[in-house]
Structure formats: structure tokens, C-alpha cells
Amino acid sequence: MDMQRLATDFAGIKMATPVMGASGTFGFGVEYSDFLDLNHVGAIISKGITPLPRAGNDGVRIAETPSGMLNCIGLENPGIDVFLRDILPKVRKTAPGTTFIANFSGSSVEDYGMMAEKLDVDGVDGIEVNISCPNVKEGGIVFGTDPKAAAAVTEMVKTHTSKPVIVKLSPNVTDITVMAKAVEAAGADAVALINTLTGMVIDINSWKPLLGNVTGGLSGPAVKPIAVRMVYQVANAVKIPILGLGGIATAEDAIEFLLAGASAVAVGAENFVHPDAVVKVAEGIDTYLEKRGLKNVSELVGKVKIN
């Protein structure tokens, strides 16, 4: 790969390539070190970290669907303190030169501020704020579907960190541009979209939901056209950079997102099929750039021809 062609600056976060491992599908990165060269990964986005350890949901957590999968893992993770003490040092030892972005969520605005402050440490290059979680303190409102709540979280995080802040948006809204504009106005350095779509599978033999949580998040190739459309809409609504994700399995998929307006992309469910997918997608983008005579991947961003 020509690393000069692929070098990317995403909201001030320097990356070797524009292709990241998406949160929730790439662990903490070190789990994939036997399958690929982490130096050729644009960035590792950690699985979701919460203030306290979480065991996750009971029952079945993953169900295969046509061209995708549903999951209801329930944010299983060791909690922020164990992450900082045990996991982050291991990540930095295993992949010292790879960009690392910490994904996290909370149950209140105050939780988000506390988490942002704790993650404002060496070894973390940026933070991805997952706002698609219930706001327990406010009676179950989901931050990701309420523009005012999303803005409040963004403002709180920005005042408690020196790191670039990426806000991950939920697609489970009527107009995702409203959410994007709200977090941009509140100071977000970038947005990531899309998170999973809410779905459900029913076992026709037992007449019961297959997932232990009843519903789950739909990801995989099935969601890609929706994700590309939303990236295009948001790119025409805000000025901050966009991280595009949702169903990316090939370089061609990733290039669609870049043309739609994403400045970088993340590979999610495909990691479960091909654990070297993040690098393979980057290699494919590089080949495409070479054939087109383009000097850097940034020359693709937002270049879709509508007329």
C-alpha cells in the first residue's frame, strides 16, 4: 500500500489509512493482531466502555438475518477503571503506532462528562461518544433521538476533554440531519454514522422473540444503502467531518461512502466474516486511487455527481 495516498487527517486525528475497525466489532484491537498488521489499520475504535462493568444482556445475543445480523450484546465491558489500568497499556504495547479511539457511553449527562475526563489520557487519540443509550436519569429518553439531549451530552464532553470528539449518531430518527446539526452546534469535531437500526426476529416454532432482549441492532450489508443515503444527507447539512459506516464489506463499499461525503470509514460486521477486512478494504481503496491517478484519498470525499 502507498501510505502517502491513504494518509488521513480526520478531525485532527492522524491515521495511516481512512479505514477504521468499528466499535463493538473490533474489540480493543489486540484481539485482531494474529490476523492483520495493526500498523495498516487506520484506527482502532474500542468496544463501548461504560462507567461501571457490565455483564451484558441475558439470553441469545446474536441472530443472523438476510445480508446482516442482529445483536443485543448489552454493552458488555469491564468498565472504565479496568480499561485504563489493564487494557489500554496492553493496546499501546501491542500496537504502539496505531491510532486508538475510545468509544464510550453513559446513563446521564454527568456520566458522559466523567468518562470524557477519565479518557483524556496519553494513548487515547480521540473519543467516540455513543449517544444511542437510554438516559436513565431523564426517564428513559434516548440521547440519540433527542437533539437537545444530544447537544447537552456533546457540550458536557467537550468541556471535559482535550481530545477530538466524534459523536456517533443513531439512524433510528425521522431526520438524521437534525441530530447532526445539533451536535455540530454543540461543538462536536466530527460525527459517525450510522449506528445500528433497530430490528427483531421471531422464532416461528416457539412464537417467541429469538433475541433475549426482544429487539436488537441490525448491521451488515443490508443496511448499507440506508447508511450511504444518511451520510450524503449529513454531508450536505454540516461542515464537520463524517465517519461513514454501515454494511461496508469491500473497498467498493467504502468508496461509495467517501463519494457520499465521508472523510473516513469504519468496517463493522464484516470483521466477523473476514478478520483482515479492515486492511483488505484499505488495500482496495489504494488500488482504486492508483488506477484513477489520484494522489490522496481525500480527493474522493464528497465527489458524488448528482447532476
C-alpha positions as CSV (number, residue, x, y, z in Angstrom):
1,M,0.0,0.0,0.0
2,D,1.1,3.5,-0.7
3,M,0.7,5.1,2.7
4,Q,1.0,8.6,1.3
5,R,-2.1,8.1,-0.8
6,L,-4.0,6.7,2.1
7,A,-2.8,9.1,4.9
8,T,-5.8,10.7,6.5
9,D,-6.3,13.6,9.0
10,F,-9.8,13.1,10.4
11,A,-10.8,16.0,12.7
12,G,-7.2,16.3,13.8
13,I,-6.7,12.6,14.3
14,K,-3.8,11.4,12.2
15,M,-4.3,8.0,10.6
16,A,-2.3,5.7,8.3
17,T,-5.4,4.9,6.3
18,P,-9.0,6.1,6.2
19,V,-10.3,2.7,7.3
20,M,-11.1,2.0,11.0
21,G,-12.3,-1.0,12.9
22,A,-15.8,-0.1,14.1
23,S,-16.7,-0.1,17.7
24,G,-18.3,-3.3,19.0
25,T,-16.8,-5.4,16.2
26,F,-13.1,-4.9,16.7
27,G,-12.7,-5.5,20.4
28,F,-9.9,-3.4,21.7
29,G,-7.8,-4.1,18.6
30,V,-5.3,-6.5,20.2
31,E,-7.7,-9.4,19.6
32,Y,-7.1,-9.0,15.8
33,S,-3.3,-8.8,16.0
34,D,-3.0,-12.5,14.8
35,F,-5.0,-11.8,11.7
36,L,-3.6,-8.5,10.4
37,D,-0.9,-5.9,10.7
38,L,-2.3,-3.3,13.1
39,N,0.1,-0.7,11.6
40,H,-2.1,-0.9,8.5
41,V,-5.3,-0.1,10.4
42,G,-6.4,3.5,10.2
43,A,-7.7,3.4,13.7
44,I,-8.9,1.1,16.3
45,I,-12.3,2.2,17.7
46,S,-12.7,0.4,21.0
47,K,-15.8,-1.6,22.1
48,G,-18.1,0.5,24.2
49,I,-16.8,1.5,27.6
50,T,-19.1,2.4,30.5
51,P,-18.6,3.9,33.9
52,L,-19.0,0.5,35.7
53,P,-18.5,-3.1,34.5
54,R,-21.5,-4.5,32.6
55,A,-22.2,-8.2,32.1
56,G,-24.4,-7.6,29.1
57,N,-27.9,-9.0,28.2
58,D,-29.1,-12.4,29.1
59,G,-30.3,-14.9,26.5
60,V,-29.4,-15.1,22.8
61,R,-27.4,-12.0,21.8
62,I,-26.8,-12.5,18.1
63,A,-29.1,-13.6,15.3
64,E,-28.3,-14.0,11.6
65,T,-30.6,-12.2,9.2
66,P,-30.7,-11.9,5.4
67,S,-27.5,-10.0,4.4
68,G,-26.9,-9.0,8.0
69,M,-27.1,-9.7,11.7
70,L,-29.0,-8.5,14.8
71,N,-27.2,-8.1,18.1
72,C,-28.2,-7.2,21.6
73,I,-24.9,-7.6,23.4
74,G,-25.8,-5.1,26.1
75,L,-22.5,-3.2,26.2
76,E,-20.7,-6.0,28.0
77,N,-17.3,-4.5,29.1
78,P,-15.0,-4.3,32.1
79,G,-15.7,-0.7,32.9
80,I,-13.6,2.5,32.6
81,D,-11.2,1.8,35.5
82,V,-10.2,-1.7,34.3
83,F,-9.9,-0.4,30.8
84,L,-7.4,2.3,31.9
85,R,-5.5,0.1,34.3
86,D,-5.2,-3.1,32.3
87,I,-6.4,-2.8,28.7
88,L,-5.1,0.5,27.4
89,P,-1.4,-0.3,28.3
90,K,-1.7,-3.6,26.5
91,V,-3.1,-1.9,23.4
92,R,-0.3,0.6,23.4
93,K,2.3,-2.2,23.8
94,T,0.8,-4.3,21.0
95,A,0.0,-1.5,18.6
96,P,2.2,1.5,19.6
97,G,1.8,3.3,16.3
98,T,-1.8,2.7,15.6
99,T,-4.4,5.4,16.2
100,F,-6.7,4.5,19.1
101,I,-10.2,6.0,19.6
102,A,-12.1,5.2,22.7
103,N,-15.9,4.6,22.4
104,F,-18.0,5.2,25.5
105,S,-21.5,5.8,26.8
106,G,-23.2,6.8,30.0
107,S,-26.6,6.9,31.6
108,S,-26.6,10.7,32.3
109,V,-25.1,13.8,31.0
110,E,-22.8,13.8,34.1
111,D,-21.7,10.3,33.3
112,Y,-20.5,11.4,29.9
113,G,-18.5,14.3,31.3
114,M,-16.8,12.0,33.9
115,M,-16.0,9.4,31.2
116,A,-14.6,12.1,28.9
117,E,-12.3,13.4,31.6
118,K,-11.0,9.9,32.6
119,L,-10.3,9.2,28.9
120,D,-8.3,12.4,28.5
121,V,-5.0,10.5,28.8
122,D,-2.0,9.6,26.7
123,G,-2.6,6.6,24.5
124,V,-6.1,7.8,23.5
125,D,-6.1,9.8,20.3
126,G,-9.8,10.6,20.1
127,I,-13.1,9.7,21.6
128,E,-16.3,8.4,20.0
129,V,-19.4,9.3,22.0
130,N,-22.2,6.7,21.8
131,I,-25.4,8.6,22.4
132,S,-27.6,5.7,21.4
133,C,-28.2,4.6,25.0
134,P,-31.1,5.3,27.5
135,N,-30.8,8.4,29.5
136,V,-31.8,6.8,32.8
137,K,-31.7,10.0,34.8
138,E,-34.3,11.6,32.4
139,G,-36.7,8.7,32.5
140,G,-35.6,6.6,29.5
141,I,-35.1,9.2,26.8
142,V,-32.5,8.1,24.3
143,F,-29.9,10.8,23.8
144,G,-29.5,9.8,20.2
145,T,-33.1,10.7,19.2
146,D,-33.5,14.0,21.1
147,P,-31.5,16.9,19.6
148,K,-31.4,18.8,22.9
149,A,-30.2,15.8,24.9
150,A,-27.6,15.0,22.2
151,A,-26.4,18.6,22.3
152,A,-26.2,18.6,26.1
153,V,-24.0,15.5,26.1
154,T,-21.8,16.9,23.4
155,E,-21.3,20.2,25.3
156,M,-20.5,18.2,28.5
157,V,-18.0,16.0,26.8
158,K,-16.2,19.0,25.1
159,T,-15.7,20.7,28.4
160,H,-14.1,17.6,29.9
161,T,-11.6,16.6,27.2
162,S,-8.8,17.9,25.1
163,K,-9.3,15.1,22.6
164,P,-11.1,15.3,19.2
165,V,-14.8,14.4,19.9
166,I,-16.7,12.2,17.4
167,V,-20.4,11.8,18.2
168,K,-21.9,8.6,16.9
169,L,-25.4,9.1,15.6
170,S,-28.4,6.8,15.7
171,P,-30.3,6.1,12.4
172,N,-33.5,5.5,14.4
173,V,-34.8,9.0,13.8
174,T,-37.0,10.8,11.4
175,D,-34.3,13.2,10.1
176,I,-30.7,12.4,11.0
177,T,-29.6,15.9,9.8
178,V,-31.4,17.5,12.7
179,M,-29.2,15.4,15.1
180,A,-26.0,16.1,13.2
181,K,-26.7,19.9,13.2
182,A,-27.4,19.8,16.9
183,V,-24.2,18.1,17.9
184,E,-22.2,20.3,15.5
185,A,-23.6,23.4,17.1
186,A,-22.7,22.0,20.5
187,G,-19.1,21.6,19.5
188,A,-18.6,18.1,18.1
189,D,-15.5,17.8,16.0
190,A,-17.0,15.1,13.8
191,V,-19.9,12.7,13.5
192,A,-20.0,9.0,12.9
193,L,-23.0,7.4,11.2
194,I,-24.8,5.1,11.2
195,N,-25.2,3.1,14.3
196,T,-27.4,0.0,14.0
197,L,-31.0,0.1,13.0
198,T,-33.5,-1.5,15.5
199,G,-34.8,-4.9,14.4
200,M,-36.5,-8.0,15.6
201,V,-36.6,-11.7,14.8
202,I,-39.3,-14.1,15.9
203,D,-38.9,-17.9,16.2
204,I,-42.0,-19.3,14.4
205,N,-41.7,-22.6,16.3
206,S,-41.8,-21.2,19.8
207,W,-43.6,-17.9,18.8
208,K,-41.1,-16.1,20.9
209,P,-38.5,-13.4,20.0
210,L,-35.2,-15.1,19.2
211,L,-33.1,-12.4,21.0
212,G,-33.1,-12.3,24.8
213,N,-33.6,-8.6,24.6
214,V,-36.5,-8.9,22.2
215,T,-35.0,-6.3,19.8
216,G,-31.5,-5.8,18.6
217,G,-29.3,-3.7,16.3
218,L,-29.3,-4.6,12.7
219,S,-25.9,-4.3,10.9
220,G,-24.2,-5.8,7.8
221,P,-24.6,-5.3,4.1
222,A,-28.4,-5.0,4.4
223,V,-28.1,-1.5,5.9
224,K,-25.5,-0.1,3.5
225,P,-27.8,1.8,1.1
226,I,-29.5,3.5,4.1
227,A,-26.2,4.4,5.6
228,V,-24.9,5.9,2.3
229,R,-28.0,7.9,2.0
230,M,-27.7,9.3,5.5
231,V,-24.0,10.1,5.0
232,Y,-24.9,12.1,1.9
233,Q,-27.7,14.0,3.7
234,V,-25.5,14.9,6.7
235,A,-22.6,15.9,4.4
236,N,-24.9,18.4,2.9
237,A,-26.1,19.7,6.3
238,V,-22.9,20.1,8.3
239,K,-19.3,21.2,7.9
240,I,-17.6,18.9,10.3
241,P,-16.0,15.6,9.0
242,I,-18.1,12.4,8.8
243,L,-17.0,8.9,9.7
244,G,-19.2,6.6,7.5
245,L,-20.1,3.1,8.5
246,G,-22.9,0.6,8.0
247,G,-22.5,-2.5,5.9
248,I,-19.0,-1.9,4.5
249,A,-17.6,-5.3,3.3
250,T,-15.4,-4.2,0.3
251,A,-13.3,-1.3,-0.9
252,E,-16.1,-0.5,-3.4
253,D,-18.5,-0.1,-0.5
254,A,-16.1,2.2,1.3
255,I,-15.6,4.3,-1.8
256,E,-19.3,4.9,-2.0
257,F,-19.3,6.3,1.5
258,L,-16.3,8.6,0.6
259,L,-18.0,9.8,-2.5
260,A,-21.2,10.5,-0.5
261,G,-19.2,12.8,1.8
262,A,-17.5,10.7,4.5
263,S,-13.8,11.6,5.2
264,A,-13.1,8.2,6.7
265,V,-14.9,4.9,7.1
266,A,-15.2,2.0,9.6
267,V,-15.7,-1.7,8.9
268,G,-18.0,-3.5,11.3
269,A,-19.9,-6.8,10.9
270,E,-17.5,-7.8,8.0
271,N,-14.8,-8.3,10.7
272,F,-16.7,-11.4,11.9
273,V,-16.6,-12.9,8.4
274,H,-13.1,-11.8,7.4
275,P,-10.9,-10.7,10.3
276,D,-8.5,-8.9,8.0
277,A,-11.3,-6.9,6.3
278,V,-10.0,-3.5,7.6
279,V,-6.7,-3.9,5.8
280,K,-8.2,-5.5,2.7
281,V,-10.6,-2.6,2.3
282,A,-7.7,-0.1,2.6
283,E,-5.7,-2.0,0.1
284,G,-8.6,-1.9,-2.3
285,I,-9.0,1.8,-1.9
286,D,-5.3,2.3,-2.6
287,T,-5.6,0.2,-5.8
288,Y,-8.6,2.3,-6.9
289,L,-6.7,5.6,-6.2
290,E,-3.7,4.4,-8.2
291,K,-5.8,3.4,-11.2
292,R,-7.5,6.8,-11.1
293,G,-4.3,8.7,-10.8
294,L,-5.3,10.3,-7.5
295,K,-2.7,11.4,-5.1
296,N,-4.7,11.1,-1.8
297,V,-7.9,9.6,-0.7
298,S,-9.2,13.0,0.3
299,E,-9.8,13.7,-3.4
300,L,-12.7,11.3,-3.3
301,V,-14.6,12.9,-0.4
302,G,-18.0,14.3,-1.4
303,K,-17.3,14.0,-5.1
304,V,-20.6,12.2,-6.0
305,K,-22.0,13.6,-9.2
306,I,-25.7,14.4,-8.7
307,N,-26.3,16.3,-11.9
